[in-house]
Amino acid sequence: MPRFSANLGFLWTGMGLPDAIRRAHRVGFEAVECHWPYEEDSGAVRAALAETGLPMLGLNTRKGPDAGDFGLSALPGREAEARAAIDEAFAYGAAIGASAVHVMAGRALGVDGAAATFEANLVHACDVAAGHGMTVLIEPLNHRDAPGYFLVGIEKAASIIERVGRPELKIMFDCYHTQITQGDLLRRFEAHRALIGHVQIAAVPSRAEPDEGEVAYDWLLPRLGALGYDGFVGAEYRPRAGTEEGLGWLARMRSA
């Protein structure tokens, strides 16, 4: 049976992160993850995690200071900013006991030097991660939600990991983004299983609760488990109404 993580970047957004952690525990999630928690007191977050016993799976590097930034690490000429964001993310993650950082590439599709810049910054991220015993995640996104984003497609992520050649670097396999851009989720997951560090889900195309649309998660998730995936499944969706009003999918998937 899958173990589910609440992505608190989308769930319980009307409260502070420590209280959202407590709410996720109360309704039965087994882990939590977040997006950009930097304005939250790290001591209070760590205390809430200790109180509930929930692991914090990961957080994102900052988007960047400029309007339109959606990550910095593939942007030539902004290496100093990108590495500062990486260092900040791992320092905050270590302070709260997180296990991974998603290093955001940014909107650099078609930009000369973007691939080399991204890979060099990922080497830096892996060096920092190794010092903390943490993982670096890269996530292919879709261009409907993130126009111009550099990293699109699981195979592109896999080729980057091969070139960087570091064990700390893994793929965030977001089923929502991958279904929109590529489809064939089960076979694509199977082909790259050894490189996948985390899985996320949401309905396609609505990005709402994972109980509608193109992807039958009650069919897919047990098959990912049969392929050897025993990590958490991140619920990274935008609730149709309130978070708790839409949690019926969680009980149904656990009883399937």
PyRosetta script that sets phi, psi and omega in degrees:
from pyrosetta import init, pose_from_sequence

init()
pose = pose_from_sequence("MPRFSANLGFLWTGMGLPDAIRRAHRVGFEAVECHWPYEEDSGAVRAALAETGLPMLGLNTRKGPDAGDFGLSALPGREAEARAAIDEAFAYGAAIGASAVHVMAGRALGVDGAAATFEANLVHACDVAAGHGMTVLIEPLNHRDAPGYFLVGIEKAASIIERVGRPELKIMFDCYHTQITQGDLLRRFEAHRALIGHVQIAAVPSRAEPDEGEVAYDWLLPRLGALGYDGFVGAEYRPRAGTEEGLGWLARMRSA")
pose.set_psi(1, 131.6)
pose.set_omega(1, -179.4)
pose.set_phi(2, -62.0)
pose.set_psi(2, 150.4)
pose.set_omega(2, 170.9)
pose.set_phi(3, -104.7)
pose.set_psi(3, 131.2)
pose.set_omega(3, -171.1)
pose.set_phi(4, -108.2)
pose.set_psi(4, 141.6)
pose.set_omega(4, 176.9)
pose.set_phi(5, -113.2)
pose.set_psi(5, 135.8)
pose.set_omega(5, 176.7)
pose.set_phi(6, -86.4)
pose.set_psi(6, 121.7)
pose.set_omega(6, 174.7)
pose.set_phi(7, -85.0)
pose.set_psi(7, 108.8)
pose.set_omega(7, -172.7)
pose.set_phi(8, -83.7)
pose.set_psi(8, 4.8)
pose.set_omega(8, 166.9)
pose.set_phi(9, -73.3)
pose.set_psi(9, -23.8)
pose.set_omega(9, -179.2)
pose.set_phi(10, -118.3)
pose.set_psi(10, -24.1)
pose.set_omega(10, -175.3)
pose.set_phi(11, -104.1)
pose.set_psi(11, 138.6)
pose.set_omega(11, -179.4)
pose.set_phi(12, 54.1)
pose.set_psi(12, 46.4)
pose.set_omega(12, -176.8)
pose.set_phi(13, -75.0)
pose.set_psi(13, -10.9)
pose.set_omega(13, -178.3)
pose.set_phi(14, -85.1)
pose.set_psi(14, 8.2)
pose.set_omega(14, 179.8)
pose.set_phi(15, -136.8)
pose.set_psi(15, 165.3)
pose.set_omega(15, 177.6)
pose.set_phi(16, -64.7)
pose.set_psi(16, 159.2)
pose.set_omega(16, -176.0)
pose.set_phi(17, -60.2)
pose.set_psi(17, -42.2)
pose.set_omega(17, 178.3)
pose.set_phi(18, -58.9)
pose.set_psi(18, -42.1)
pose.set_omega(18, 178.9)
pose.set_phi(19, -70.1)
pose.set_psi(19, -33.4)
pose.set_omega(19, 176.6)
pose.set_phi(20, -65.4)
pose.set_psi(20, -37.6)
pose.set_omega(20, 176.1)
pose.set_phi(21, -60.7)
pose.set_psi(21, -44.8)
pose.set_omega(21, -180.0)
pose.set_phi(22, -63.7)
pose.set_psi(22, -39.6)
pose.set_omega(22, 179.9)
pose.set_phi(23, -66.8)
pose.set_psi(23, -39.9)
pose.set_omega(23, 177.8)
pose.set_phi(24, -61.2)
pose.set_psi(24, -40.1)
pose.set_omega(24, 177.9)
pose.set_phi(25, -65.5)
pose.set_psi(25, -41.0)
pose.set_omega(25, -176.5)
pose.set_phi(26, -62.6)
pose.set_psi(26, -35.0)
pose.set_omega(26, -177.7)
pose.set_phi(27, -92.3)
pose.set_psi(27, -1.4)
pose.set_omega(27, 169.7)
pose.set_phi(28, 108.6)
pose.set_psi(28, 8.2)
pose.set_omega(28, 173.4)
pose.set_phi(29, -68.9)
pose.set_psi(29, 148.1)
pose.set_omega(29, -177.5)
pose.set_phi(30, -97.9)
pose.set_psi(30, -6.1)
pose.set_omega(30, 179.1)
pose.set_phi(31, -160.8)
pose.set_psi(31, 171.0)
pose.set_omega(31, 175.6)
pose.set_phi(32, -136.5)
pose.set_psi(32, 161.2)
pose.set_omega(32, 173.4)
pose.set_phi(33, -149.0)
pose.set_psi(33, 165.7)
pose.set_omega(33, -176.5)
pose.set_phi(34, -148.4)
pose.set_psi(34, 178.6)
pose.set_omega(34, -179.2)
pose.set_phi(35, -102.9)
pose.set_psi(35, -78.8)
pose.set_omega(35, -174.7)
pose.set_phi(36, -128.3)
pose.set_psi(36, 86.5)
pose.set_omega(36, -172.1)
pose.set_phi(37, -90.7)
pose.set_psi(37, 13.9)
pose.set_omega(37, -163.1)
pose.set_phi(38, -66.1)
pose.set_psi(38, -21.4)
pose.set_omega(38, 178.3)
pose.set_phi(39, -84.0)
pose.set_psi(39, -6.9)
pose.set_omega(39, 178.7)
pose.set_phi(40, -87.7)
pose.set_psi(40, 141.8)
pose.set_omega(40, 177.2)
pose.set_phi(41, -65.6)
pose.set_psi(41, 121.3)
pose.set_omega(41, -175.0)
pose.set_phi(42, -65.2)
pose.set_psi(42, -32.3)
pose.set_omega(42, 178.1)
pose.set_phi(43, -65.3)
pose.set_psi(43, -40.5)
pose.set_omega(43, 178.6)
pose.set_phi(44, -67.7)
pose.set_psi(44, -37.4)
pose.set_omega(44, 177.7)
pose.set_phi(45, -65.5)
pose.set_psi(45, -46.9)
pose.set_omega(45, -179.8)
pose.set_phi(46, -61.8)
pose.set_psi(46, -38.0)
pose.set_omega(46, 179.3)
pose.set_phi(47, -63.9)
pose.set_psi(47, -41.2)
pose.set_omega(47, 178.8)
pose.set_phi(48, -65.7)
pose.set_psi(48, -37.3)
pose.set_omega(48, 176.8)
pose.set_phi(49, -65.2)
pose.set_psi(49, -42.5)
pose.set_omega(49, 178.8)
pose.set_phi(50, -65.5)
pose.set_psi(50, -39.6)
pose.set_omega(50, -179.6)
pose.set_phi(51, -62.7)
pose.set_psi(51, -40.8)
pose.set_omega(51, -175.6)
pose.set_phi(52, -90.7)
pose.set_psi(52, -21.1)
pose.set_omega(52, -175.2)
pose.set_phi(53, 77.9)
pose.set_psi(53, 10.2)
pose.set_omega(53, -179.5)
pose.set_phi(54, -83.6)
pose.set_psi(54, 134.9)
pose.set_omega(54, 172.0)
pose.set_phi(55, -76.7)
pose.set_psi(55, 144.4)
pose.set_omega(55, 171.9)
pose.set_phi(56, -95.3)
pose.set_psi(56, 113.5)
pose.set_omega(56, -172.5)
pose.set_phi(57, -78.1)
pose.set_psi(57, -36.5)
pose.set_omega(57, -177.2)
pose.set_phi(58, 180.0)
pose.set_psi(58, 172.4)
pose.set_omega(58, 178.2)
pose.set_phi(59, -147.6)
pose.set_psi(59, 169.7)
pose.set_omega(59, -179.5)
pose.set_phi(60, -102.2)
pose.set_psi(60, 152.6)
pose.set_omega(60, 163.9)
pose.set_phi(61, -66.1)
pose.set_psi(61, 156.4)
pose.set_omega(61, 179.8)
pose.set_phi(62, -60.9)
pose.set_psi(62, 152.4)
pose.set_omega(62, 176.7)
pose.set_phi(63, -64.3)
pose.set_psi(63, -39.8)
pose.set_omega(63, -174.8)
pose.set_phi(64, 127.4)
pose.set_psi(64, 163.0)
pose.set_omega(64, -172.9)
pose.set_phi(65, -82.6)
pose.set_psi(65, -16.7)
pose.set_omega(65, -173.9)
pose.set_phi(66, -93.1)
pose.set_psi(66, 147.3)
pose.set_omega(66, 174.4)
pose.set_phi(67, -58.2)
pose.set_psi(67, 130.7)
pose.set_omega(67, -178.0)
pose.set_phi(68, 94.3)
pose.set_psi(68, -13.2)
pose.set_omega(68, 176.0)
pose.set_phi(69, -63.6)
pose.set_psi(69, 139.1)
pose.set_omega(69, 174.7)
pose.set_phi(70, -141.3)
pose.set_psi(70, 53.9)
pose.set_omega(70, -173.1)
pose.set_phi(71, 107.2)
pose.set_psi(71, 160.9)
pose.set_omega(71, -171.6)
pose.set_phi(72, -128.0)
pose.set_psi(72, -14.4)
pose.set_omega(72, -161.5)
pose.set_phi(73, -75.7)
pose.set_psi(73, -12.0)
pose.set_omega(73, 175.1)
pose.set_phi(74, -108.0)
pose.set_psi(74, 13.7)
pose.set_omega(74, -174.7)
pose.set_phi(75, -98.7)
pose.set_psi(75, 106.8)
pose.set_omega(75, 177.9)
pose.set_phi(76, -58.5)
pose.set_psi(76, 138.7)
pose.set_omega(76, -179.8)
pose.set_phi(77, 91.2)
pose.set_psi(77, -8.5)
pose.set_omega(77, -179.4)
pose.set_phi(78, -120.2)
pose.set_psi(78, 29.5)
pose.set_omega(78, -176.8)
pose.set_phi(79, -61.4)
pose.set_psi(79, -39.6)
pose.set_omega(79, -178.6)
pose.set_phi(80, -63.4)
pose.set_psi(80, -42.3)
pose.set_omega(80, 177.0)
pose.set_phi(81, -64.0)
pose.set_psi(81, -43.0)
pose.set_omega(81, -178.2)
pose.set_phi(82, -62.2)
pose.set_psi(82, -43.6)
pose.set_omega(82, -177.3)
pose.set_phi(83, -72.6)
pose.set_psi(83, -31.4)
pose.set_omega(83, 173.8)
pose.set_phi(84, -64.3)
pose.set_psi(84, -40.3)
pose.set_omega(84, 178.4)
pose.set_phi(85, -66.3)
pose.set_psi(85, -38.5)
pose.set_omega(85, 177.1)
pose.set_phi(86, -63.6)
pose.set_psi(86, -47.5)
pose.set_omega(86, -179.1)
pose.set_phi(87, -61.3)
pose.set_psi(87, -42.4)
pose.set_omega(87, 179.3)
pose.set_phi(88, -61.8)
pose.set_psi(88, -44.8)
pose.set_omega(88, -177.5)
pose.set_phi(89, -62.4)
pose.set_psi(89, -44.1)
pose.set_omega(89, -179.7)
pose.set_phi(90, -70.6)
pose.set_psi(90, -34.6)
pose.set_omega(90, 176.9)
pose.set_phi(91, -65.0)
pose.set_psi(91, -45.2)
pose.set_omega(91, 178.7)
pose.set_phi(92, -66.4)
pose.set_psi(92, -43.3)
pose.set_omega(92, 179.3)
pose.set_phi(93, -60.1)
pose.set_psi(93, -42.6)
pose.set_omega(93, 178.1)
pose.set_phi(94, -64.5)
pose.set_psi(94, -36.2)
pose.set_omega(94, -178.8)
pose.set_phi(95, -65.6)
pose.set_psi(95, -30.6)
pose.set_omega(95, -179.3)
pose.set_phi(96, -101.8)
pose.set_psi(96, -0.8)
pose.set_omega(96, 179.4)
pose.set_phi(97, 81.2)
pose.set_psi(97, 24.7)
pose.set_omega(97, 178.4)
pose.set_phi(98, -71.0)
pose.set_psi(98, 156.1)
pose.set_omega(98, -177.6)
pose.set_phi(99, -101.5)
pose.set_psi(99, -14.5)
pose.set_omega(99, -175.8)
pose.set_phi(100, -152.5)
pose.set_psi(100, 158.7)
pose.set_omega(100, 171.8)
pose.set_phi(101, -128.0)
pose.set_psi(101, 129.4)
pose.set_omega(101, 172.1)
pose.set_phi(102, -86.2)
pose.set_psi(102, 113.7)
pose.set_omega(102, 179.1)
pose.set_phi(103, -87.7)
pose.set_psi(103, 111.5)
pose.set_omega(103, -175.3)
pose.set_phi(104, -80.4)
pose.set_psi(104, 130.1)
pose.set_omega(104, -174.7)
pose.set_phi(105, -75.0)
pose.set_psi(105, -46.6)
pose.set_omega(105, -177.4)
pose.set_phi(106, 102.2)
pose.set_psi(106, 174.4)
pose.set_omega(106, -177.4)
pose.set_phi(107, -87.3)
pose.set_psi(107, 89.2)
pose.set_omega(107, -175.9)
pose.set_phi(108, -136.9)
pose.set_psi(108, 23.1)
pose.set_omega(108, -179.2)
pose.set_phi(109, -62.5)
pose.set_psi(109, 127.1)
pose.set_omega(109, 178.4)
pose.set_phi(110, 80.6)
pose.set_psi(110, 2.5)
pose.set_omega(110, -179.5)
pose.set_phi(111, -83.3)
pose.set_psi(111, 130.3)
pose.set_omega(111, 178.2)
pose.set_phi(112, -59.8)
pose.set_psi(112, 131.7)
pose.set_omega(112, 177.1)
pose.set_phi(113, 84.7)
pose.set_psi(113, -0.4)
pose.set_omega(113, -176.0)
pose.set_phi(114, -64.8)
pose.set_psi(114, -42.7)
pose.set_omega(114, -177.5)
pose.set_phi(115, -63.7)
pose.set_psi(115, -46.5)
pose.set_omega(115, 179.7)
pose.set_phi(116, -64.0)
pose.set_psi(116, -38.7)
pose.set_omega(116, 178.7)
pose.set_phi(117, -63.9)
pose.set_psi(117, -46.1)
pose.set_omega(117, -179.9)
pose.set_phi(118, -60.7)
pose.set_psi(118, -46.4)
pose.set_omega(118, -177.0)
pose.set_phi(119, -65.7)
pose.set_psi(119, -38.9)
pose.set_omega(119, 177.5)
pose.set_phi(120, -64.9)
pose.set_psi(120, -40.8)
pose.set_omega(120, 178.2)
pose.set_phi(121, -68.3)
pose.set_psi(121, -32.2)
pose.set_omega(121, 176.7)
pose.set_phi(122, -69.2)
pose.set_psi(122, -34.6)
pose.set_omega(122, 173.7)
pose.set_phi(123, -60.0)
pose.set_psi(123, -45.1)
pose.set_omega(123, 176.3)
pose.set_phi(124, -58.9)
pose.set_psi(124, -45.4)
pose.set_omega(124, 180.0)
pose.set_phi(125, -60.8)
pose.set_psi(125, -40.4)
pose.set_omega(125, 179.6)
pose.set_phi(126, -66.1)
pose.set_psi(126, -37.3)
pose.set_omega(126, 175.9)
pose.set_phi(127, -61.0)
pose.set_psi(127, -44.6)
pose.set_omega(127, 179.6)
pose.set_phi(128, -66.9)
pose.set_psi(128, -44.1)
pose.set_omega(128, -179.4)
pose.set_phi(129, -60.0)
pose.set_psi(129, -41.4)
pose.set_omega(129, -179.1)
pose.set_phi(130, -60.6)
pose.set_psi(130, -36.1)
pose.set_omega(130, 178.9)
pose.set_phi(131, -67.5)
pose.set_psi(131, -22.8)
pose.set_omega(131, -179.4)
pose.set_phi(132, -105.6)
pose.set_psi(132, -2.6)
pose.set_omega(132, -174.5)
pose.set_phi(133, 66.8)
pose.set_psi(133, 35.1)
pose.set_omega(133, -176.9)
pose.set_phi(134, -115.1)
pose.set_psi(134, 175.1)
pose.set_omega(134, -178.4)
pose.set_phi(135, -113.1)
pose.set_psi(135, 146.9)
pose.set_omega(135, 171.4)
pose.set_phi(136, -101.9)
pose.set_psi(136, 127.8)
pose.set_omega(136, 177.0)
pose.set_phi(137, -112.6)
pose.set_psi(137, 140.7)
pose.set_omega(137, 169.0)
pose.set_phi(138, -122.3)
pose.set_psi(138, 140.8)
pose.set_omega(138, -171.5)
pose.set_phi(139, -126.4)
pose.set_psi(139, 114.7)
pose.set_omega(139, 171.8)
pose.set_phi(140, -66.7)
pose.set_psi(140, 128.7)
pose.set_omega(140, 179.1)
pose.set_phi(141, -109.3)
pose.set_psi(141, 173.0)
pose.set_omega(141, 176.7)
pose.set_phi(142, -105.9)
pose.set_psi(142, 153.2)
pose.set_omega(142, -174.4)
pose.set_phi(143, -81.8)
pose.set_psi(143, -6.0)
pose.set_omega(143, 172.3)
pose.set_phi(144, -72.5)
pose.set_psi(144, -43.5)
pose.set_omega(144, 179.8)
pose.set_phi(145, -87.5)
pose.set_psi(145, -29.3)
pose.set_omega(145, -176.2)
pose.set_phi(146, -133.4)
pose.set_psi(146, 74.4)
pose.set_omega(146, -177.2)
pose.set_phi(147, -57.6)
pose.set_psi(147, 134.1)
pose.set_omega(147, 176.4)
pose.set_phi(148, 79.1)
pose.set_psi(148, 4.4)
pose.set_omega(148, -178.4)
pose.set_phi(149, -63.3)
pose.set_psi(149, 139.6)
pose.set_omega(149, -173.9)
pose.set_phi(150, -66.7)
pose.set_psi(150, -41.5)
pose.set_omega(150, -170.9)
pose.set_phi(151, -98.2)
pose.set_psi(151, 106.8)
pose.set_omega(151, 177.7)
pose.set_phi(152, -131.9)
pose.set_psi(152, 125.7)
pose.set_omega(152, 176.0)
pose.set_phi(153, 100.5)
pose.set_psi(153, 132.7)
pose.set_omega(153, -179.0)
pose.set_phi(154, -63.0)
pose.set_psi(154, -38.6)
pose.set_omega(154, -178.7)
pose.set_phi(155, -65.4)
pose.set_psi(155, -36.3)
pose.set_omega(155, 176.8)
pose.set_phi(156, -64.7)
pose.set_psi(156, -42.4)
pose.set_omega(156, 177.0)
pose.set_phi(157, -61.3)
pose.set_psi(157, -42.4)
pose.set_omega(157, -179.5)
pose.set_phi(158, -63.2)
pose.set_psi(158, -38.8)
pose.set_omega(158, -179.9)
pose.set_phi(159, -68.3)
pose.set_psi(159, -34.8)
pose.set_omega(159, 176.1)
pose.set_phi(160, -64.5)
pose.set_psi(160, -44.9)
pose.set_omega(160, 179.3)
pose.set_phi(161, -61.3)
pose.set_psi(161, -39.9)
pose.set_omega(161, 179.3)
pose.set_phi(162, -62.8)
pose.set_psi(162, -42.5)
pose.set_omega(162, -178.2)
pose.set_phi(163, -71.2)
pose.set_psi(163, -39.8)
pose.set_omega(163, 179.6)
pose.set_phi(164, -67.7)
pose.set_psi(164, -40.3)
pose.set_omega(164, 171.7)
pose.set_phi(165, 68.0)
pose.set_psi(165, 37.6)
pose.set_omega(165, -179.3)
pose.set_phi(166, -121.5)
pose.set_psi(166, 136.3)
pose.set_omega(166, -177.8)
pose.set_phi(167, -69.8)
pose.set_psi(167, -17.8)
pose.set_omega(167, 180.0)
pose.set_phi(168, -72.8)
pose.set_psi(168, -16.5)
pose.set_omega(168, -170.2)
pose.set_phi(169, -96.1)
pose.set_psi(169, 125.3)
pose.set_omega(169, -177.3)
pose.set_phi(170, -137.5)
pose.set_psi(170, 167.8)
pose.set_omega(170, 178.8)
pose.set_phi(171, -94.6)
pose.set_psi(171, 134.2)
pose.set_omega(171, 164.2)
pose.set_phi(172, -87.0)
pose.set_psi(172, 109.4)
pose.set_omega(172, -176.9)
pose.set_phi(173, -91.5)
pose.set_psi(173, 91.8)
pose.set_omega(173, 179.5)
pose.set_phi(174, -90.2)
pose.set_psi(174, 111.1)
pose.set_omega(174, -175.5)
pose.set_phi(175, -62.5)
pose.set_psi(175, -34.8)
pose.set_omega(175, 179.2)
pose.set_phi(176, -61.6)
pose.set_psi(176, -55.1)
pose.set_omega(176, -178.8)
pose.set_phi(177, -62.9)
pose.set_psi(177, -42.0)
pose.set_omega(177, -175.5)
pose.set_phi(178, -69.9)
pose.set_psi(178, -36.2)
pose.set_omega(178, 176.5)
pose.set_phi(179, -63.1)
pose.set_psi(179, -40.7)
pose.set_omega(179, -179.0)
pose.set_phi(180, -66.7)
pose.set_psi(180, -42.6)
pose.set_omega(180, -174.1)
pose.set_phi(181, -86.6)
pose.set_psi(181, -31.6)
pose.set_omega(181, -169.2)
pose.set_phi(182, -136.8)
pose.set_psi(182, -37.4)
pose.set_omega(182, -175.4)
pose.set_phi(183, 72.1)
pose.set_psi(183, -163.4)
pose.set_omega(183, 178.1)
pose.set_phi(184, 53.0)
pose.set_psi(184, 49.6)
pose.set_omega(184, -169.8)
pose.set_phi(185, -61.2)
pose.set_psi(185, -46.3)
pose.set_omega(185, -175.4)
pose.set_phi(186, -63.4)
pose.set_psi(186, -47.8)
pose.set_omega(186, -178.2)
pose.set_phi(187, -67.8)
pose.set_psi(187, -37.6)
pose.set_omega(187, 178.8)
pose.set_phi(188, -66.5)
pose.set_psi(188, -40.8)
pose.set_omega(188, 176.1)
pose.set_phi(189, -62.3)
pose.set_psi(189, -46.4)
pose.set_omega(189, -178.2)
pose.set_phi(190, -59.8)
pose.set_psi(190, -41.8)
pose.set_omega(190, -177.2)
pose.set_phi(191, -65.2)
pose.set_psi(191, -26.5)
pose.set_omega(191, -174.3)
pose.set_phi(192, -121.1)
pose.set_psi(192, 20.6)
pose.set_omega(192, -174.1)
pose.set_phi(193, -51.3)
pose.set_psi(193, -42.2)
pose.set_omega(193, -175.0)
pose.set_phi(194, -65.7)
pose.set_psi(194, -18.5)
pose.set_omega(194, -176.8)
pose.set_phi(195, -100.7)
pose.set_psi(195, -1.8)
pose.set_omega(195, -172.7)
pose.set_phi(196, -92.3)
pose.set_psi(196, 124.2)
pose.set_omega(196, -178.5)
pose.set_phi(197, -102.9)
pose.set_psi(197, -20.8)
pose.set_omega(197, -178.7)
pose.set_phi(198, -160.3)
pose.set_psi(198, 151.8)
pose.set_omega(198, 179.1)
pose.set_phi(199, -122.1)
pose.set_psi(199, 138.7)
pose.set_omega(199, 174.3)
pose.set_phi(200, -128.2)
pose.set_psi(200, 154.1)
pose.set_omega(200, -177.2)
pose.set_phi(201, -136.7)
pose.set_psi(201, 153.5)
pose.set_omega(201, 169.6)
pose.set_phi(202, -166.9)
pose.set_psi(202, 159.5)
pose.set_omega(202, 176.9)
pose.set_phi(203, -64.4)
pose.set_psi(203, 146.9)
pose.set_omega(203, 174.8)
pose.set_phi(204, -120.3)
pose.set_psi(204, 127.6)
pose.set_omega(204, 9.7)
pose.set_phi(205, -96.5)
pose.set_psi(205, 2.2)
pose.set_omega(205, -168.6)
pose.set_phi(206, -77.4)
pose.set_psi(206, -22.2)
pose.set_omega(206, -171.2)
pose.set_phi(207, 61.2)
pose.set_psi(207, 23.7)
pose.set_omega(207, 176.0)
pose.set_phi(208, -90.4)
pose.set_psi(208, -163.5)
pose.set_omega(208, 178.8)
pose.set_phi(209, -49.9)
pose.set_psi(209, 143.1)
pose.set_omega(209, -174.5)
pose.set_phi(210, -79.4)
pose.set_psi(210, 52.0)
pose.set_omega(210, -177.8)
pose.set_phi(211, -130.5)
pose.set_psi(211, 19.3)
pose.set_omega(211, -178.8)
pose.set_phi(212, -151.9)
pose.set_psi(212, 170.0)
pose.set_omega(212, 169.4)
pose.set_phi(213, 87.8)
pose.set_psi(213, -153.5)
pose.set_omega(213, -166.3)
pose.set_phi(214, -76.6)
pose.set_psi(214, -24.1)
pose.set_omega(214, -172.6)
pose.set_phi(215, -110.5)
pose.set_psi(215, 123.2)
pose.set_omega(215, 177.2)
pose.set_phi(216, -89.5)
pose.set_psi(216, 88.1)
pose.set_omega(216, -175.8)
pose.set_phi(217, -66.7)
pose.set_psi(217, -28.8)
pose.set_omega(217, 177.2)
pose.set_phi(218, -66.0)
pose.set_psi(218, -21.2)
pose.set_omega(218, 172.6)
pose.set_phi(219, -88.8)
pose.set_psi(219, -43.6)
pose.set_omega(219, -172.0)
pose.set_phi(220, -71.1)
pose.set_psi(220, -46.8)
pose.set_omega(220, -171.4)
pose.set_phi(221, -62.0)
pose.set_psi(221, -42.6)
pose.set_omega(221, 175.8)
pose.set_phi(222, -60.6)
pose.set_psi(222, -30.9)
pose.set_omega(222, 179.0)
pose.set_phi(223, -74.4)
pose.set_psi(223, -32.0)
pose.set_omega(223, 171.9)
pose.set_phi(224, -64.1)
pose.set_psi(224, -39.5)
pose.set_omega(224, 176.0)
pose.set_phi(225, -62.2)
pose.set_psi(225, -39.6)
pose.set_omega(225, 179.3)
pose.set_phi(226, -65.9)
pose.set_psi(226, -23.9)
pose.set_omega(226, 176.2)
pose.set_phi(227, -84.7)
pose.set_psi(227, 1.7)
pose.set_omega(227, 175.2)
pose.set_phi(228, 105.5)
pose.set_psi(228, 2.1)
pose.set_omega(228, 179.0)
pose.set_phi(229, -78.5)
pose.set_psi(229, 117.1)
pose.set_omega(229, 179.7)
pose.set_phi(230, -121.6)
pose.set_psi(230, 16.8)
pose.set_omega(230, 176.7)
pose.set_phi(231, -83.3)
pose.set_psi(231, -178.2)
pose.set_omega(231, 178.1)
pose.set_phi(232, -77.0)
pose.set_psi(232, 156.1)
pose.set_omega(232, 174.1)
pose.set_phi(233, -110.1)
pose.set_psi(233, 116.8)
pose.set_omega(233, -176.3)
pose.set_phi(234, -81.9)
pose.set_psi(234, 124.0)
pose.set_omega(234, 177.1)
pose.set_phi(235, -86.7)
pose.set_psi(235, 91.1)
pose.set_omega(235, -178.0)
pose.set_phi(236, -111.6)
pose.set_psi(236, 77.9)
pose.set_omega(236, -177.4)
pose.set_phi(237, -134.1)
pose.set_psi(237, 161.9)
pose.set_omega(237, 177.0)
pose.set_phi(238, -98.3)
pose.set_psi(238, 113.3)
pose.set_omega(238, -177.1)
pose.set_phi(239, -57.9)
pose.set_psi(239, 141.2)
pose.set_omega(239, 177.7)
pose.set_phi(240, -65.8)
pose.set_psi(240, -36.2)
pose.set_omega(240, 175.8)
pose.set_phi(241, -128.9)
pose.set_psi(241, -124.3)
pose.set_omega(241, 174.6)
pose.set_phi(242, -80.2)
pose.set_psi(242, 158.4)
pose.set_omega(242, -179.2)
pose.set_phi(243, -57.9)
pose.set_psi(243, -51.5)
pose.set_omega(243, -173.7)
pose.set_phi(244, -73.1)
pose.set_psi(244, -26.7)
pose.set_omega(244, 177.1)
pose.set_phi(245, -65.2)
pose.set_psi(245, -23.9)
pose.set_omega(245, -176.0)
pose.set_phi(246, -103.7)
pose.set_psi(246, 15.7)
pose.set_omega(246, -173.4)
pose.set_phi(247, -87.6)
pose.set_psi(247, 9.3)
pose.set_omega(247, 178.3)
pose.set_phi(248, -59.5)
pose.set_psi(248, -30.4)
pose.set_omega(248, -179.9)
pose.set_phi(249, -60.7)
pose.set_psi(249, -33.0)
pose.set_omega(249, -175.5)
pose.set_phi(250, -64.7)
pose.set_psi(250, -47.8)
pose.set_omega(250, 178.4)
pose.set_phi(251, -65.2)
pose.set_psi(251, -39.1)
pose.set_omega(251, -177.9)
pose.set_phi(252, -66.4)
pose.set_psi(252, -40.4)
pose.set_omega(252, -179.6)
pose.set_phi(253, -69.4)
pose.set_psi(253, -32.8)
pose.set_omega(253, 179.1)
pose.set_phi(254, -72.1)
pose.set_psi(254, -26.6)
pose.set_omega(254, -178.0)
pose.set_phi(255, -94.3)
pose.set_psi(255, -4.7)
pose.set_omega(255, -176.2)
pose.set_phi(256, -70.1)
pose.dump_pdb("model.pdb")
